[in-house]
Amino acid sequence: MASERLTLDQLRSAVEDGSIDTVRVCIADHYGMLRGRRLVGEVFAADPQGLQAYCDGALIWDVHCDIFESTDYSNFRTGYPDVFARPDLDSLIRCGWSPGSMLVMTEVLTPHGERSPLDPRGLLRIFAELIEVGPITASLELRAGEGPLAPGWQGEEAPAFIQRWREGIELSGIELERLEWDSDRAVLRAELAPAEPLVAADQLVAVRSAAREIGLVDGHSLTAMPLLEADQQPARMLLSAATQIDPEAEGRLNDIALLCRPLPLDWVSAEPLTNGIELAASPQASPYLAIAALVSAIGSPHAASAERAPSSYSEAADQFDAADWTREWFGEMFVHDTLELARREATMRSDAAADPQQLSDWDIERYGEVG
């Protein structure tokens, strides 16, 4: 196991001695961003598997965190019912980058107590139980700058940040293979020790959140989003499994590439989706969905539908829609609502050659924030 998960007894002891005062009870949205609430440590320790209610729209809102009406899962017709998050105590870790806090991920349930069909973490859990691919090796890159989209840091800023990031990750019990700063590309890169699929995804979410939080405290901008201009050397999330990506698996990945590069600007670069060993997802993709895509592509018995890799966002959406097996594998509602979300994102800035003056300051700042 490549991370140190905490036990309930350890949590209660830490709450009692005052070293922990807050537990973050979180779900992950479609982009793998943490959403949830902070509970007082004593409250969580008294009822560690108590259900927490959240708006169901948080599972399928767009990159601006706006809920829209064309999804089947959450809309005015359904009345936006709550979903209920049940803590997965096996995921409990210390937030080493945020003193006094612990983090626990959850299983998202419908009001009827069933697994939510749009819960990315729940999907990965199912696939990982069905298909044995061995440990996942993952690395995450984040673009850094002085402002929302600035190209780089100067002097000793990067080494100092990397040290704080390293300490935060290691204090969380997450094992690092490597942490480095690529000054030519203005990219921070964290390579994690191999871990089982669900653990690997949890770690990626925590590492990405840690970087963003430390950056905000230090006054630095960090984002997983691609640049608004043509980004020929994009930041990436690289994923590989002990089981190699053979040609059939690569074909299935082409069918579900939308889950690995979920925004229009992810397709500005001509970088291949896979080299037969690694999956090159975008760093703002949900780690749960990107790893679920890798696992299902390796282990699904279905034949690939697409004859080639998509070369644009619209092709990725079309191939996801046209694939014969995606609805059976991921569920009708998940596929429908993911496509509706893609169509909505396509109405945002999707052409790298578009006039930058069409973007307001709010657009640019918000774009950086949500990464």
PyMOL commands that set and color helices and strands:
alter all, ss='L'
color gray80, all
select helices_A, chain A and resi 8-17+41-46+56-59+89-91+120-130+157-171+197-218+247-255+257-259+264-267+287-299+313-322+326-330+332-346+356-358+361-369
alter helices_A, ss='H'
color red, helices_A
select strands_A, chain A and resi 22-28+34-40+52-55+82-87+93-94+101-109+136-145+176-182+187-192+221-223+237-241+279-281
alter strands_A, ss='S'
color yellow, strands_A
deselect
rebuild
show_as cartoon
